[in-house]
Amino acid sequence: MISKKTAAIAILALATSATSIAETQVIAHRGHWDQPGAAQNSIRAIVKADSIGCYGSEFDVWMTADSVLVVNHDPTVNNIHIATSDARTILTQKLSNGENIPALEQYLDTAAMLSTRLIFELKSHPTRQQEQQAVLKSLSMIEEKGLSDRTEYIVFSKDAMLDFIKYAPAGTPVYYLNGDMTPQELKDAGAAGSDYHISVFQTHPEWIDQCHELGMKVNAWTVNDPDLMQWCIDRGIDFITTNAPETLQKLLP
C-alpha cells in the first residue's frame, strides 16, 4: 500500500514535470524567416516572429571595419568580408527578400515596436580588440534604445561572454554557445546558462538537470525535427531555438 508521504512525493514530481514542460519557450532562429517575403536576419523575419508570439527572435551581429554594427549570419555577404569592409559597402548588399542588410540600429528601431525578446548573438570577430569594441558598442546601443530589459546575449567566444557578463547591466542573461563548458564552469563564470547544440545535450543529458540544479537555464539549438523538439520538451529544456517555430508551438501545451 502506498503511504501518504510517497503519494505526495509522486504528485509533487508530476507537478514539477508539468511545470517544466509548460515553461519551454520558442526562439525563432534568425527570425521567422521561412515565410513569404522574409529572409534570414531580415527585419521582416523579426516582425513575423513577433506576430506568432515567439518568446524570442535570434539574430546575428557583426561590426564593420569602420565600427558600424550590422545584422547578418555569415562573416561574408556576396563574398565581401564584413569585419574588414566599410559599412557603406555592406549596407547596400541585398538579402534574398530584397531588403538591404540591416544596420543594427535600424533593426533595433523596429524591434522597439515589438514584444518578442531579442536574442542577440555577437559573432566571433577576427581580433580581440574588435570583438571587445563590438561588445561595448552593442551594449551602449541596446541601452540607448531602451531595450536592455528585453535583450539576452549569446556568444561562441569565451572572451566575449566574459565581457558581456562584466559590462552588461546586472542580471542580464548571457549564454555560451560553444558546448565545451560544464554547467559548473558556466556558473562559476557568471553565465545565465548553456545554449548548446542539441547534439551536446544528447551526449550529456545530465547537463540539463545540472544546469537547473545550479539555478541556470538551458537552450538547445537548432532543433527543427518534431521528435527532437519533443525530446527537449520532455526533459524540461527551457528554450528551443528553431527554424520551425510554428511546428514547435503546436507541440507545446
C-alpha positions as CSV (number, residue, x, y, z in Angstrom):
1,M,0.0,0.0,0.0
2,I,1.4,3.4,-0.9
3,S,1.8,5.8,2.0
4,K,0.5,9.3,2.0
5,K,4.1,10.6,2.0
6,T,5.0,8.6,-1.1
7,A,1.9,9.7,-2.9
8,A,2.6,13.3,-2.0
9,I,6.1,13.0,-3.4
10,A,4.8,11.4,-6.6
11,I,2.2,14.2,-7.1
12,L,4.9,16.8,-6.5
13,A,7.2,15.2,-9.0
14,L,4.4,15.1,-11.6
15,A,3.6,18.8,-10.9
16,T,7.2,19.7,-11.2
17,S,7.5,17.8,-14.5
18,A,4.4,19.5,-15.9
19,T,5.7,22.9,-14.9
20,S,9.0,22.3,-16.7
21,I,7.1,21.3,-19.8
22,A,4.8,24.3,-19.7
23,E,7.8,26.6,-19.3
24,T,9.5,25.6,-22.6
25,Q,9.8,28.7,-24.8
26,V,10.1,29.1,-28.5
27,I,13.0,31.1,-30.0
28,A,12.9,31.8,-33.8
29,H,16.3,31.1,-35.3
30,R,17.3,34.2,-37.3
31,G,13.7,35.3,-37.0
32,H,10.7,33.6,-38.5
33,W,12.3,33.7,-41.9
34,D,10.8,30.6,-43.7
35,Q,7.8,32.7,-44.8
36,P,6.8,34.6,-47.9
37,G,8.6,37.9,-48.0
38,A,11.1,37.1,-45.3
39,A,14.7,36.2,-45.2
40,Q,17.2,35.1,-42.5
41,N,18.1,38.0,-40.2
42,S,15.8,40.4,-42.1
43,I,13.6,43.0,-40.4
44,R,10.6,41.1,-41.9
45,A,11.7,38.0,-40.1
46,I,11.7,39.5,-36.6
47,V,8.3,41.1,-37.3
48,K,7.0,37.6,-38.3
49,A,8.5,36.0,-35.1
50,D,6.7,38.7,-33.1
51,S,3.4,38.2,-34.9
52,I,3.2,34.5,-33.9
53,G,4.1,35.1,-30.3
54,C,7.6,33.7,-30.1
55,Y,9.4,34.2,-26.7
56,G,12.4,35.5,-28.6
57,S,13.9,36.1,-32.0
58,E,17.6,35.3,-32.5
59,F,19.8,37.4,-34.8
60,D,23.5,37.7,-35.6
61,V,25.7,40.8,-35.3
62,W,29.0,41.8,-36.9
63,M,31.0,45.0,-36.7
64,T,32.4,46.5,-39.9
65,A,35.9,47.8,-40.3
66,D,34.6,51.4,-39.6
67,S,32.8,50.2,-36.4
68,V,29.2,50.0,-37.6
69,L,27.2,47.1,-36.2
70,V,25.2,45.2,-38.8
71,V,22.9,42.1,-38.8
72,N,24.0,39.1,-40.8
73,H,24.9,35.5,-40.0
74,D,27.8,34.7,-42.2
75,P,31.2,36.6,-42.0
76,T,30.7,37.5,-45.6
77,V,27.9,38.8,-47.8
78,N,28.1,38.4,-51.5
79,N,31.8,37.4,-51.0
80,I,32.5,40.6,-49.1
81,H,34.1,40.2,-45.7
82,I,32.1,42.2,-43.2
83,A,34.7,42.8,-40.5
84,T,37.2,44.1,-42.9
85,S,34.9,46.2,-45.1
86,D,33.2,49.6,-44.6
87,A,29.6,50.0,-43.7
88,R,28.6,51.7,-46.9
89,T,29.7,48.6,-48.9
90,I,27.9,46.2,-46.6
91,L,24.7,48.0,-46.1
92,T,24.0,48.2,-49.8
93,Q,24.1,44.4,-50.2
94,K,20.7,42.7,-50.6
95,L,19.1,39.8,-48.7
96,S,17.1,37.2,-50.6
97,N,13.8,39.0,-49.9
98,G,15.1,42.3,-51.4
99,E,15.8,44.1,-48.1
100,N,19.2,45.6,-47.6
101,I,21.5,44.1,-45.0
102,P,20.2,46.0,-41.9
103,A,22.3,48.1,-39.7
104,L,21.8,47.0,-36.1
105,E,20.4,50.5,-35.2
106,Q,17.7,50.1,-37.9
107,Y,16.9,46.6,-36.7
108,L,16.5,47.7,-33.1
109,D,14.3,50.6,-34.1
110,T,11.8,48.0,-35.5
111,A,12.3,45.7,-32.5
112,A,11.4,48.5,-30.1
113,M,7.9,48.5,-31.6
114,L,7.5,44.7,-31.0
115,S,7.2,42.5,-27.9
116,T,9.4,39.5,-28.7
117,R,12.7,39.3,-26.7
118,L,15.9,40.0,-28.5
119,I,18.3,37.0,-28.6
120,F,21.4,38.9,-29.6
121,E,24.3,36.7,-31.0
122,L,27.5,38.6,-31.3
123,K,29.7,36.7,-33.8
124,S,33.4,36.0,-33.0
125,H,35.5,38.7,-34.6
126,P,38.9,38.4,-36.2
127,T,40.7,40.3,-33.3
128,R,40.2,40.5,-29.6
129,Q,40.2,44.3,-29.8
130,Q,37.5,44.4,-32.4
131,E,35.4,41.9,-30.5
132,Q,35.6,43.8,-27.3
133,Q,34.7,47.0,-29.1
134,A,31.7,45.3,-30.6
135,V,30.6,44.2,-27.2
136,L,30.7,47.7,-25.7
137,K,29.2,49.3,-28.7
138,S,26.3,46.7,-28.7
139,L,25.6,47.3,-25.0
140,S,25.6,51.0,-25.5
141,M,23.2,50.9,-28.4
142,I,20.8,48.5,-26.7
143,E,20.7,50.8,-23.6
144,E,20.2,53.9,-25.8
145,K,17.2,52.2,-27.5
146,G,15.7,51.3,-24.1
147,L,15.9,47.5,-24.9
148,S,18.2,46.3,-22.1
149,D,15.4,44.6,-20.2
150,R,14.4,42.7,-23.4
151,T,17.8,41.6,-24.6
152,E,19.7,38.3,-24.0
153,Y,23.2,37.8,-25.3
154,I,24.6,34.6,-26.8
155,V,28.2,34.0,-27.9
156,F,30.7,31.4,-29.1
157,S,33.6,33.4,-27.8
158,K,34.6,32.9,-24.1
159,D,36.2,36.3,-24.1
160,A,33.0,38.0,-25.4
161,M,30.9,36.0,-22.9
162,L,33.1,37.4,-20.0
163,D,32.9,40.9,-21.5
164,F,29.1,40.8,-21.6
165,I,28.9,39.5,-18.1
166,K,31.2,42.2,-16.9
167,Y,29.8,45.2,-18.7
168,A,26.1,44.4,-19.2
169,P,23.6,45.6,-16.6
170,A,23.4,43.3,-13.6
171,G,21.1,40.3,-14.2
172,T,21.4,40.5,-18.0
173,P,21.2,36.9,-19.3
174,V,24.4,35.9,-21.1
175,Y,24.7,32.4,-22.6
176,Y,27.6,30.4,-24.1
177,L,27.2,28.6,-27.3
178,N,30.3,26.5,-27.9
179,G,29.3,23.4,-25.9
180,D,32.7,22.9,-24.2
181,M,32.0,24.2,-20.7
182,T,30.3,22.2,-18.0
183,P,27.3,23.6,-16.1
184,Q,29.6,24.3,-13.1
185,E,32.1,26.1,-15.2
186,L,29.4,28.3,-16.7
187,K,28.0,29.0,-13.2
188,D,31.5,30.0,-12.0
189,A,31.9,32.3,-15.0
190,G,28.6,34.1,-14.2
191,A,26.7,32.9,-17.3
192,A,22.9,32.5,-17.2
193,G,23.1,29.0,-18.6
194,S,24.1,26.8,-21.5
195,D,22.9,27.5,-25.1
196,Y,24.3,24.4,-26.8
197,H,23.6,22.4,-30.0
198,I,21.0,19.6,-29.4
199,S,23.8,17.0,-30.0
200,V,25.7,18.3,-26.9
201,F,22.7,17.6,-24.7
202,Q,22.1,14.2,-26.3
203,T,25.7,13.4,-25.4
204,H,25.4,15.0,-21.9
205,P,21.8,14.8,-21.0
206,E,22.8,15.1,-17.3
207,W,23.9,18.7,-18.0
208,I,20.2,19.7,-18.3
209,D,19.4,18.8,-14.7
210,Q,22.8,20.1,-13.5
211,C,22.1,23.5,-15.0
212,H,18.7,23.6,-13.4
213,E,20.2,22.5,-10.0
214,L,22.6,25.4,-10.3
215,G,19.8,27.8,-11.0
216,M,20.6,28.2,-14.7
217,K,18.6,27.9,-17.9
218,V,19.1,25.6,-20.8
219,N,18.6,26.4,-24.5
220,A,19.0,23.8,-27.3
221,W,19.7,24.8,-31.0
222,T,18.9,24.4,-33.8
223,V,16.0,21.9,-33.4
224,N,13.8,21.5,-36.4
225,D,12.7,17.9,-36.2
226,P,9.5,17.4,-34.2
227,D,10.8,14.2,-32.5
228,L,13.9,16.1,-31.2
229,M,11.6,19.0,-30.2
230,Q,9.6,16.6,-28.1
231,W,12.8,15.1,-26.6
232,C,13.8,18.6,-25.4
233,I,10.3,19.3,-24.1
234,D,10.2,16.0,-22.2
235,R,13.5,16.8,-20.5
236,G,12.4,20.3,-19.4
237,I,14.7,22.3,-21.6
238,D,13.8,25.9,-21.1
239,F,14.2,27.3,-24.6
240,I,14.3,25.7,-28.0
241,T,15.8,27.6,-30.9
242,T,14.3,26.5,-34.2
243,N,13.8,27.4,-37.9
244,A,10.2,26.0,-37.5
245,P,8.7,27.9,-34.6
246,E,5.1,27.2,-35.6
247,T,5.8,23.4,-35.6
248,L,7.2,23.7,-32.1
249,Q,4.3,25.8,-30.8
250,K,1.9,23.1,-31.8
251,L,3.8,20.6,-29.6
252,L,3.7,22.8,-26.5
253,P,0.8,22.7,-24.0
